[in-house]
Amino acid sequence: MRRGRWRERDGLRRGVYVLPNLITSGSLFAGFHSIASTYNGNFEKAAIGILVGVILDGLDGRVARMTHTTTRFGVEYDSLADLVSFGVAPAFLVYGWALSAFGRWGWLAAFLYLICGALRLARFNVQINTVEKGQFNGLPIPAAATFVASMILLFYYLGGSGSFKHFAVLLTIYVLAFLMVSTVKFNSFKDLEPLRRRPFNTLVVFVFLALLLAAEPQVMIFVFAAAYIVSGPVGEVVDAIRRRRTKHTESENPIHGHDTH
């Protein structure tokens, strides 16, 4: 009886919206396809599957908001799909591609990435109404997965083959895991409205970036992902410097509100 009341309150008896959940299912399939490709030793194909999942993940939320079909069911389903496509799939991929050569440190790094991604998703669902609009609290798991996938695609684009062993990869996975569960703020870009009027120079910049992306996708996706990841810590440092300067200025110029003559 209690379960029936919960279902009615959540709206499941009235059905679910097909389009956004179908797109989420596509993202989940891309993650599963990536895992299967990694199992077969096709790391490049697995990386492409993750990027396809990232595109579909960004599309389902935007479609839901534009069509006013956002539901609690859709949010939960999206989180579960994200855990598979951007948590399990990248962890499995990077372990097979590079981390397995490091023994226990390798599988610990892959598992840490996975569990930090899961914690990041859980925290996001809890804080979804309390975090400042336009910002993410911690590195979003799709961004971390994008960096892992683009790193592997860049490796093959530069002439690499097979697996790869380098300490920098191990360190990178630990850093990504830490950033996901940190309180470092990252721009969400949700306040960008493509239908609003923008200055002409903005169009020129977007066209230029789109041309670069089309000409060298492996390079530019890696550059964009790396720049986004670095932007969080750099922004924190800049904000800390500004706050320190503000406090220093206020201490040098106190307001004497209680002076009497």
Secondary structure by P-SEA (a helix, b strand, c coil): caaaaaaaaaccccccccaaaaaaaaaaaaaaaaaaaaaacaaaaaaaaaaaaaaaaaaaaaaaaaaccccaaaaaaaaaaaaaaccaaaaaaaaaacccccaaaaaaaaaaaaaaaaaaaaaaaaacccccccccccccaaaaaaaaaaaaaaaaaaccccccccaaaaaaaaaaaaaaaccbbbbccccccccccccaaaaaaaaaaaaaaaacaaaaaaaaaaaaaaaaaaaaaaaaaaaaaaaaaaaaccccccccc
